[in-house]
Amino acid sequence: MNKRPLVLLSLALFALSGCSNVGDFFDTRPDPVSYWNYSPEAIARMVEIDDSEFDQIAFIYGPEESRPVGTALEWGLERSKIRSLVGKGNFPTLSHQLYINFSYNGDWRFYNRAAIPGGERLEVVEISRDVGYCSTGGCTLYETVAVNITDQQLSSWADDGISIRLQGRSTGYSSVFHLSSNMIKGQIQAVQDFRERL
């Protein structure tokens, strides 16, 4: 079989695409999802509530942001959202978490350290690790962690927002997540609305 026409067709498509390199041509990364510019009221309307009459704590999940990381040919995905743990009845506790799902190739990163500007450390809860699809190039790894945030901390960040850096145990990997003022205010409003309905 003469493969020359197929090669020429591939090169023509590549040229027409306007891509500057092969990585751009084969870039299948999803577009990032961000709610940075949404109003607090819009954020509050977008939360998801996980509540049951059988549980002492309700979970309120803010909208999930996502961003691809890495190169076009070998990329990962980072998804994050604020999760609030709201106590009910005789269990009136209230705390929050930055809830993060990582997916990537390579070695386990073991994210277990978090800090905010100024160096203050935040507690990291390692929730799960799973192995996904595997091929000759390796496996997709899934890692879920939560950064514990007190209600006082979240409230203190409401005016200016906050950046939180996550680091791996020994791999040198790090990622910075930004919580905007509007996202924090919207989450606080959603929690207040829920508690008023209790």
N, C-alpha and C positions, 0 to 999 in steps of 0.2 A: 504494500500500500504506500502510495506517495504521500508523505506527511508534509510536504512543502506548502500546499495550500492552507493546511491547518495552522502551520507556524506563521505564515504571512497574515492570516486572518487574526490570530492572537496579537501579533505586533500592531496591526492596524487598529484593533480595538483599544489596545494600550495607549497608542498615540492619540486617538480621539478622546480618550478619557481625560486628557490634560494632566495626568499624574506625573510627578517628577521622579518617582522611583517605584520599584516593583512592590514595595511594602504598601504604598498608598493604593496601588491598583487592587491589591487583595485585602484591603482594610475592611474587616467585617465587624469592627467594634461598634457596640451600640452607642447612641448619642447619650451624653450625660443628662441626668434629670436633676434639676435644682429648683428649690422653692425660695431662693434667697430674697427675691423681690416681692413675694406674696405678702399681703397685709396680715396682721395678727388675726383679724376676723376670718379671713379665708383659711388660714392655717387651722384655726379652732374648728371650722366646719369640716375639715378633711380628716380629722382623727378617726381612728378605729378603736372601739371599746370592746374589750374581752371581759365580760362580767357574768357571774352566775350566782344564784341565791345560795348555792352550796359552798361558796368560797368567801373567805374573809378579806381577800384583796382583789381589786379590779385592776386590769391593765389597760392603760390608755396609750395607744401608739400614734405618734405624729406621722405625717407623710414621709415616705421613704425617698431619700435622695440616692443617686447612684452615679458612679463615674468609672469609665474604663481606665486602666492603668497599664503601663508597659508599652511594647511596640505593636505595630499593626499585625505582625505575623505571630506574635506570642504575647497575648495580653491577658490581664486579669480584670476582675470587677470588684469594686468596693461599694457596698450598700449600707446606708446608715439612717437611723431615725432616733428620735427621743422616745423613750418608754417610761411612763410614769406608773408607779405602784401605789395605788390608793387604798388605804385601809377603810373598812366599813364597820359600823356598829361599835362594839366595844374594842375595836382594834384600829384606832384612828391614826395609823402611821401614814406617812407620805414621803416617798423618795423617788428618785429618777435615775435613769441610765441613758447613756449613749449606746445604743444597741447596733452592733456592726457585724455584717456578714462579708467575709473575704472569700474570693475564689481566685486561684492562681495555679500555675504550673511550677515544678521544681521541687525544692525541699520544704518541709514544714517550717513555718516561720515562728510559731509559738508566741503570738502577741501576748504580752503579759505586763507591759509597763505603759503608764499613761502620765502625762504631765501637761500643765497649762503654762502660759508665759509667766516667767518669774521663777519657774522650777518646782512649783507645788505639785506633788505627786497625787494621783487619784488611783483608787483601788480598781483593779481589773479582775473581772470574773470570767474564767475560761469556761464557755458553755458547751461547745461541741467541736469535734473534728471528724470529717468524713472524706472518704476517697470517692471521686466520681469516675468519669470515663477515662479509660487508660488506652494508650496506643504505644507504638514503638518510640514515640517521642516523650513518653512519660504519662503521668496521670494528672487530672485536674483535682486539686485539693480544695476543700471547703473548711473554713475556720470561722466560728462564731464566738464573739466575746461581747462583754458589756462593761462599760466604764461607770462605776457608781458615782452618783452626784447627789448631794444632799439638797433638800428643798431650799435651804438658806443660800447655798451656792448658786443654784439655778436662778433664784430671784435676784441675786447680786449681779448676775450677768445680763439681766434683761435689757438694760439700757444700751449696752455697747456690744453685746454678743461675746463669743469666746472661741478660741482655737484650742483644740486638744490634740496632742501628738501621741500616737501609739507606736511602740517599738517592739520588735521581736526579741525573744530571750537571748539569742546569741548569733543571729543571722545578719544583723546590721540593717534589716529592713525597718523602715519607719513610714508612717503616713500621718498627715495632718488633716483633721476634720474641723470645719468651720460651722459654728451654730450662730446664725444671724440673730439680731435683736428681735426681729419680727417672728422668727420661728420659736424663740423662747417665750415671747409674750403670748403667742397663739397657744402654745402648749399649756402655759399657766392658766390661760382663760378657759381652755377645755377642761382642765382639772377642776377649776372653780365651778363651772357649769354642771359638771357631773356631781360634785359634792352637794350642790344645792338641790339636786333632784333626789338625793338619798333620803 
